[in-house]
Amino acid sequence: MVARIYRPAKTAMQSGQAKTQDWRLDFEPETPRTVEPLMGYTSSTDMRQQLRLDFATKDEAIAYAEKNGLAYEVFEAEVPKRRLAAYSDNFKFNRMGAWTH
């Protein structure tokens, strides 16, 4: 079973960086999910898939995986390449673009 160590991305419902500073350890599923034929629910017999561990640093997560003999992969987040701007920048006196409505 392979564990993934990564830093979670921010959700679409928040504008801040809350809950994105910690590192997370998740397990890859061992068995595929199955669809229950009567009701159509998706289920799995893999209980490790429900386990999610949070760590303050990447080194702590790696140390935990090595201590418990887990195979792991570390995924680094990419830095966004866009310039962050505030809404008030649209109304600045010395703005760079043309003023249009």
N, C-alpha and C positions, 0 to 999 in steps of 0.2 A: 504494500500500500504506500502510495506516494503522498507526501504532505506538501501543500503549497504555502509558502511564506511570502506575504505581500503586504503592501500598504493600501488599504481600501480607498477608492476614489470617493469624492463627495457626491452626494445624491443630487438629483435634479431639483429637489424641493428645498434646498438650502443654498444660500449665497456665501456663507462663511466656510471656514475650514474645519468645522467641528467634526470630531471622530475620524480625522484623517491623519493624525500624528502617530497613532499606535500602529504596530505591526500585527498582522493576523496570521494564524496558522490554521488552515483548513485541510481536510482530507479529501482526496479524489475518491469518487465512488468505486467500490469494488465490483458491484453487480449493477446492471442497468435497472432502471425503474420499470415497473410493470403497471399495466392498466387493469384495474379490477373490472371484470366483465359486466357485473350487474349494475353498478352505480357509475362506473366510469372514473373512479378515483385513481389517482396516480400514487403508487406506494412503492416502498423499498424495504428490504430486509437488512440493509446495511445501516447499523446504528452509528458508526463512526462518521457518517456523512452529516449527522446532526451536531457534531462536536465542533465548536469554534473557540479557539484560544486567542486572547489578546496579550501582547507584550509591549513594553515601553520602547524597546530597541530591537533592531534586527539581530544583534548579537545574542540577546536573551532568547529569541525564538530559535536561532540556530543551535544554541547550547542545549535547549530543551529537546530538540529533535535528535541531536547526537547522543544525549544522555539516555534517551529512551529507545535508541536504535531505529529511528525512523528514517527512511529515505525521504529526502526533501528537495524541492526546487525553490530558488529565490527569484522572485519577479520584481524588478525595479520599475518604478513609475516613470513615465516620460514627462518632461517639463513642458507645459503648454507654450506654444509659440505665438500666442496672440497678446496684444497689449491690453491690459485691463484699464478701463476708463470708467469714470463715474457718470451718472446721468446728468449731473450739473455741468459737465464739460461741454454739453451741447449748447449751452447758453453763455459761454465765456465770450468776453469782448474781443479777445485776440485769438479766436479759434482759427484753425488752419483751413478748413473746408468752407465752401460757399454756404450761405444761409438760405435755405429753401424750405418751403412748406408744401 
